[in-house]
Amino acid sequence: MFSKFSFFNNGLSGYCKKNSYDNNRYKPITNWQNLCDISRIGFLSCCDNPRIPENLLFLVRLFDNIPASRCTFQNLWNMMDTLPIYDCELHSLDNVDDATLKYIYSKLMMLINRLVWGDGVVNARNHCILPNFLGRILYEVCDSLEIVPALTHAAVDLWNFRLKDPSLGFVPENIEILCTMTDDPSEKWFYAVMIAIEGAGGRMLMKIMDLYCAILNKNYERIYESYVTLASVLDECVAIIRKMYDHCDPDFFFNRLRIFLSGSNNSNLPNGISFNGINMPPLKFIGGSAAQSSLIQIFDVLLCVVHKEKTKQFLDEMQFYMPGKHKKFLVALQRDYSYYFSKYLRKLNKNDPLHELVDDCRDKLVSFRNHHMCIVKRYIMAFVERQSPHMNNNAHSNRGTGGTNPVEFCGAVIMNTRNASHMTSDYKCYMALCALITVTCGWYIWRD
């Protein structure tokens, strides 16, 4: 059954190799994208054509009734009485493909959160024990996908869309959401904006191993070209996040949607979420959060942005909520990439165009995060400031769905992104100081 996943990781060496026929120059291994679950659309997966086994087709009818506009809360709970007794052979998912597993996971997590939170925050604790069948299927799916049984960024964004017209690419207007909990246009738009950002990042993700090998091979032209792509991707992400205001109503987001994005580790659910007849610890996880995006953390790695103390701790915790293959690749990047790229940058003249290009990319990432901060203030803090302290109609109060103070967190990541350029330029001074300390200590040891 499900347990905290542990990942064996040897860094990026597992994704590239030396080519003995080309002066031992590095090149990516041929199937590295499959190992990371990366494609031309980045970490996204189109799961709009699932192959549900015939013996589980009844789940489709259940999933169709998730949105509040289609089925009342009580009627949805009444449907739970029609679930069969779980049979490990009859209901096995052993031969189900990954795209279908992702589809089932996404729908199951939205169904569970609708069942728990659909009657309001105050009554959630009365609906936190769910049918055995849902738990059995959920644990099996999560084990196969190496992901936690929680409403993650993957559940609502990465695996919850299709493109209306593939030729038009990733713009929010061209994204159709497969499942919602309210069926409200604001909920669909909220997901579509984040999905579009992930899709825009696909161009960069496909280049990452070529870029890493270019750094090892000291191929300046290829490195520069990759960071030109990154600058373009970040411009696109900024343009997309600014569209959040177009069709996502702040009042709806704060007072309705945020309730459904709640996690199971919540003061309104003191006993978490559990399943009848399953001898497992209750689910106690945070809610969905954009901080669970592997793409955004990879932007930090590519630009040598270092987060500290509580901010770093929170971002590291968010990796636990990422799909297993995505997390494994991110951790490998964090382990190796920044070291080799920083080392390469430091050998260049400080006036080299690549330095300027990387700093320009950092400025664009700061701009992206500033826009995120503006959204936080408008969609969360503006309502918190005028909400009565005695009101209990929101599961998060002044906290983000990930559990942090969103203004403090956003402010910290912005500051750390700005400081990254200073860290790179000051590195030589730092190394010189370390060398001086080492020599001085050595002299004292020799003298004694």
C-alpha atoms as one frame of an Amber mdcrd trajectory, in Angstrom:
protein
   0.000   0.000   0.000   0.914   3.657  -0.191   3.886   4.896   1.792   6.202
   7.899   1.512   8.200   7.381  -1.633  11.983   7.367  -1.403  13.969   8.023
  -4.543  17.441   6.727  -5.355  19.163   9.477  -7.292  22.624   9.633  -8.822
  22.244  13.112 -10.240  22.116  13.933 -13.947  24.694  11.272 -14.853  21.802
   8.859 -15.297  20.358  10.977 -18.122  23.474  11.526 -20.270  26.579   9.640
 -21.416  29.936  10.166 -23.095  30.096   9.517 -26.820  33.307   7.588 -27.474
  32.952   8.269 -31.229  33.009  12.034 -30.719  36.031  12.720 -28.497  34.087
  11.575 -25.429  31.715  14.519 -25.661  28.557  14.280 -23.577  25.123  13.649
 -25.078  21.708  12.859 -23.564  20.623   9.222 -23.490  17.917   8.495 -26.057
  15.049   7.796 -23.643  15.690  10.459 -21.016  12.297  12.124 -21.652  10.471
   8.871 -20.897  12.407   8.468 -17.658  11.276  11.954 -16.582   7.759  11.836
 -18.061   8.619  14.889 -20.180   7.359  15.557 -23.691   7.100  18.512 -26.067
   4.335  19.811 -23.766   6.593  19.629 -20.723   5.317  17.895 -17.600   1.742
  17.940 -18.906  -0.025  14.762 -20.058  -3.108  14.655 -22.274  -5.466  12.242
 -20.514  -8.635  13.001 -22.462  -8.945   9.547 -24.039  -8.736   7.110 -21.102
  -9.033   3.367 -21.597 -11.112   2.518 -18.563 -11.327  -1.269 -18.035 -14.831
  -2.615 -18.672 -15.192  -3.732 -15.060 -14.581  -0.141 -13.884 -16.775   1.724
 -16.380 -19.231   2.552 -13.598 -16.613   5.021 -12.340 -17.188   7.166 -15.435
 -20.807   7.808 -14.421 -19.592   8.668 -10.940 -16.961  11.058 -12.294 -19.527
  12.762 -14.541 -21.460  13.785 -11.435 -18.579  15.447  -9.576 -19.461  19.087
 -10.436 -21.930  20.699  -8.029 -23.997  21.957 -10.970 -24.764  18.390 -12.047
 -25.327  16.624  -8.758 -26.283  17.829  -5.284 -24.029  17.032  -2.372 -26.547
  14.594  -0.864 -27.157  12.825  -4.165 -23.422  12.418  -4.672 -23.153  10.748
  -1.279 -26.155   8.557  -2.135 -24.232   7.322  -5.160 -21.559   5.993  -2.818
 -24.043   3.342  -1.694 -23.999   1.885  -5.212 -20.245   1.180  -5.180 -19.382
  -2.525  -5.302 -17.289  -4.423  -2.774 -13.681  -4.131  -3.871 -12.234  -7.255
  -5.506  -8.446  -7.202  -5.977  -8.672  -9.319  -9.159 -11.858  -7.954 -10.701
 -10.912  -4.314 -10.064  -7.168  -4.608 -10.645  -5.375  -1.783 -12.469  -2.278
  -3.820 -13.323  -2.694  -3.565 -17.106  -3.964   0.009 -17.231  -1.792   2.538
 -19.117  -0.313   5.614 -17.428  -2.611   8.114 -19.176  -5.676   6.291 -17.846
  -4.178   6.038 -14.355  -3.572   9.807 -14.387  -7.161  10.386 -15.510  -8.520
   8.185 -12.697  -6.255   9.845 -10.116  -7.321  13.353 -11.128 -11.028  12.499
 -11.057 -10.792  10.529  -7.800  -9.110  13.374  -5.947 -11.723  15.876  -7.129
 -14.498  13.458  -6.162 -13.017  12.961  -2.696 -12.652  16.685  -2.062 -16.211
  17.300  -3.249 -17.470  14.593  -0.875 -15.547  16.072   2.067 -15.939  19.831
   1.499 -19.195  19.972  -0.489 -21.313  20.691   2.590 -19.140  23.604   3.734
 -16.122  24.048   5.959 -17.912  23.614   9.287 -19.476  20.268   8.298 -16.387
  18.767   6.642 -15.478  16.697   9.708 -18.837  14.907   9.384 -17.902  13.638
   5.919 -14.286  12.593   6.356 -14.787   8.802   6.369 -15.160   7.632   2.790
 -16.156   4.340   1.112 -13.696   1.464   1.118 -13.811   1.096  -2.668 -12.561
   4.646  -3.305  -9.629   4.125  -0.957  -8.609   0.809  -2.522  -8.605   2.229
  -6.050  -6.904   5.452  -4.926  -4.020   3.733  -3.159  -3.389   1.454  -6.131
  -3.358   4.368  -8.587  -1.074   6.479  -6.374   1.334   3.597  -5.908   1.610
   3.131  -9.682   2.108   6.849 -10.372   4.366   7.477  -7.347   2.243  10.354
  -6.112   0.514  11.155  -2.840  -3.270  10.662  -2.388  -3.994  14.391  -2.270
  -5.499  17.060  -4.515  -2.170  18.086  -6.025  -1.121  20.420  -8.823  -0.939
  17.285 -11.003  -4.570  16.396 -10.209  -6.137  19.755 -11.102  -3.679  20.960
 -13.757  -1.101  18.606 -15.269  -3.499  15.731 -15.975  -6.809  17.560 -16.301
  -7.063  19.127 -19.757  -7.197  18.805 -23.494  -6.434  21.346 -26.224  -9.474
  22.485 -28.172  -7.290  23.073 -31.236  -3.749  21.604 -31.031  -2.542  24.022
 -33.727  -3.258  27.019 -31.469  -0.935  25.876 -28.671  -1.055  26.663 -24.979
  -3.114  29.760 -24.363  -5.809  29.650 -21.669  -8.560  30.250 -24.243  -7.560
  27.039 -26.069  -7.617  24.781 -22.999 -10.612  22.668 -22.060 -10.715  21.426
 -18.460 -11.739  17.782 -18.107 -13.080  17.933 -14.551 -14.097  20.596 -12.043
 -15.755  20.571  -8.638 -18.124  23.473  -9.269 -18.452  23.637 -13.080 -18.011
  27.408 -12.738 -16.134  29.270 -15.523 -13.862  30.871 -12.906 -12.653  27.465
 -11.706 -11.954  26.362 -15.272 -10.036  29.560 -16.016  -7.993  29.271 -12.818
  -6.749  25.844 -13.902  -6.347  26.864 -17.559  -3.907  29.686 -16.731  -1.587
  27.367 -14.814  -1.845  24.664 -17.487  -0.899  27.215 -20.156   2.165  28.214
 -18.130   3.216  24.570 -17.855   2.683  24.137 -21.598   4.790  27.203 -22.386
   7.608  25.684 -20.334   7.631  22.566 -22.486   9.954  24.187 -25.037  12.587
  24.695 -22.355  12.191  21.320 -20.687  12.875  19.519 -23.976  16.204  21.364
 -24.215  17.420  20.809 -20.673  19.605  17.748 -21.196  21.072  19.213 -24.403
  21.847  22.338 -22.380  23.458  20.363 -19.557  25.609  18.420 -22.018  26.530
  21.689 -23.758  27.806  23.006 -20.415  29.895  19.874 -19.842  31.194  20.177
 -23.421  31.762  23.954 -23.010  29.664  24.657 -26.116  29.040  28.384 -25.709
  26.771  28.793 -28.744  24.424  25.998 -27.648  24.293  27.353 -24.080  23.519
  30.877 -25.259  20.831  29.620 -27.625  19.169  27.689 -24.771  18.998  30.755
 -22.546  17.494  32.770 -25.405  14.745  30.115 -25.416  14.379  30.423 -21.632
  13.995  34.217 -21.931  11.248  33.721 -24.522   9.494  31.113 -22.352   9.541
  33.409 -19.316   8.086  36.271 -21.389   5.296  33.910 -22.419   4.674  32.864
 -18.807   4.396  36.506 -17.725   1.881  37.214 -20.505  -0.174  34.159 -19.467
  -0.283  34.833 -15.714  -1.514  38.370 -16.400  -4.628  36.801 -17.960  -5.792
  35.422 -14.603  -7.969  38.500 -14.058  -9.826  38.061 -17.363 -12.215  35.269
 -16.336 -11.494  34.250 -12.730 -13.687  36.087 -10.228 -11.805  36.881  -6.975
 -14.911  36.512  -4.799 -15.664  33.091  -6.285 -12.069  31.994  -5.835 -11.837
  33.003  -2.182 -15.275  31.986  -0.965 -16.013  28.896  -3.054 -13.066  27.368
  -4.910 -10.466  27.606  -2.131 -12.682  25.447   0.067 -12.479  22.600  -2.462
  -8.721  23.039  -2.838  -8.306  22.334   0.859  -6.021  19.579   2.002  -6.653
  16.860   4.543  -4.098  18.322   6.980  -6.460  21.031   8.147  -7.823  22.297
  11.463 -11.320  21.661  10.112 -10.390  17.986   9.687  -8.727  17.100  13.003
  -8.778  13.388  12.097  -7.831  13.808   8.453  -9.548  11.681   5.800  -9.901
   7.919   6.156 -11.589   5.032   4.345 -13.896   2.395   5.794 -12.190  -0.932
   6.402  -8.675   0.193   5.385  -6.120  -0.111   8.143  -3.986   2.840   7.090
  -3.131   6.132   8.799  -5.625   8.892   7.902  -4.698  11.116   4.979  -3.183
  14.350   6.250  -1.804  16.336   3.344  -1.837  19.996   2.320  -4.028  21.260
  -0.521  -3.114  21.925  -4.123  -0.490  24.628  -4.636   1.399  26.142  -7.572
   4.529  25.548  -5.476   4.080  21.868  -6.390   5.041  22.728  -9.979   8.334
  21.092 -10.938   8.631  23.578 -13.810   8.796  26.664 -11.581  11.444  25.070
  -9.363  13.422  24.147 -12.497  13.416  27.825 -13.523  15.190  28.492 -10.212
  17.762  25.779 -10.930  18.498  27.080 -14.439  19.060  30.579 -13.049  21.031
  29.507  -9.951  18.386  30.947  -7.616  18.993  29.743  -4.063  16.189  29.807
  -1.512  16.913  29.840   2.203  15.533  28.727   5.546  11.718  28.477   5.672
  11.289  29.163   1.960  13.681  26.380   0.991  12.119  24.038   3.531   8.636
  24.653   2.115   9.737  24.200  -1.511  11.534  20.980  -0.589   8.354  19.743
   1.108   6.385  20.551  -2.057   8.527  18.074  -3.981   6.818  15.314  -2.005
   3.585  16.271  -3.799   5.062  16.036  -7.299   4.725  12.980  -9.558   7.616
  10.625  -8.856   9.397  10.925 -12.210   9.146  14.721 -12.183  10.557  14.930
  -8.681  13.405  12.567  -9.471  14.491  14.709 -12.423  14.165  17.960 -10.461
  16.295  16.596  -7.614  18.928  15.472 -10.129  19.000  18.977 -11.624  19.305
  20.589  -8.205  22.169  18.301  -7.361  24.305  18.854 -10.478  23.161  21.613
 -12.804  23.672  24.779 -10.740  27.162  23.659  -9.719  28.407  23.106 -13.278
  26.642  26.125 -14.766  27.838  28.491 -12.036  31.345  27.125 -12.514  31.085
  27.744 -16.262  29.734  31.285 -15.801  32.496  32.239 -13.391  35.150  31.478
 -16.016  33.598  33.965 -18.442  34.375  37.654 -18.507  31.869  39.536 -16.339
  30.868  41.583 -19.413  30.151  38.491 -21.488  26.730  38.582 -23.214  25.747
  35.296 -21.524  25.964  36.968 -18.105  23.651  39.713 -19.327  21.248  37.172
 -20.832  21.041  35.147 -17.602  20.455  38.323 -15.578  17.718  39.291 -18.044
  16.088  35.883 -17.490  16.201  36.445 -13.726  14.500  39.814 -14.185  11.758
  38.092 -16.165  11.325  35.479 -13.430  11.068  38.310 -10.885   8.380  39.899
 -13.062   6.478  36.603 -13.177   6.644  36.315  -9.392   5.584  39.933  -8.919
   2.446  39.203 -10.930   1.826  36.143  -8.761   2.142  38.356  -5.682  -0.452
  40.749  -7.126  -2.854  37.831  -7.657  -2.339  36.673  -4.066  -3.147  40.140
  -2.750  -6.243  40.548  -4.903  -7.652  37.022  -4.622  -6.785  36.238  -1.003
  -5.487  39.057   1.166  -8.098  41.607   0.056 -10.801  39.264   1.433  -8.855
  38.300   4.569  -8.491  41.959   5.538 -12.224  42.572   5.538 -13.314  39.204
   6.907 -14.617  38.985  10.473 -12.305  36.973  12.758 -15.360  34.965  13.853
 -16.238  33.862  10.342 -15.395  30.261   9.506 -16.475  29.937   5.894 -12.989
  29.495   4.467 -10.760  26.530   5.165  -7.487  28.465   4.943  -8.100  31.849
   6.586  -5.038  33.957   5.640  -2.982  30.932   4.571  -2.403  29.701   1.045
  -3.708  26.291  -0.005  -0.154  25.045   0.547  -0.271  26.189   4.172   2.070
  29.203   4.067   1.452  32.902   4.555   1.252  33.650   0.810   2.498  37.251
   0.979   5.538  36.331   3.076   6.322  33.356   0.845   5.962  35.287  -2.425
   8.056  38.135  -1.018  10.825  35.729  -0.025  11.038  33.995  -3.419  11.077
  37.366  -5.191  13.920  38.598  -2.991  15.909  35.384  -3.465  15.472  35.600
  -7.246  16.714  39.193  -7.260  19.698  38.253  -5.100  20.787  35.419  -7.395
  22.711  37.739  -9.743  24.625  39.222  -6.803  25.482  35.749  -5.554  26.982
  34.810  -8.931  29.052  38.002  -9.247  30.254  37.833  -5.657  31.330  34.199
  -5.874  34.951  34.965  -6.735  35.215  37.213  -3.687  33.677  34.466  -1.583
  36.138  31.862  -2.909  39.040  34.221  -2.344  37.922  34.736   1.256  37.623
  30.942   1.746  41.119  30.486   0.351  42.477  33.181   2.688  40.831  31.509
   5.702  42.225  28.121   4.667  45.769  29.497   4.267  45.549  31.380   7.573
  44.304  28.309   9.460  47.030  26.223   7.852  49.677  28.741   8.934  48.448
  28.660  12.541  48.435  24.843  12.551  51.981  24.790  11.099  53.164  27.400
  13.620  51.810  25.386  16.544
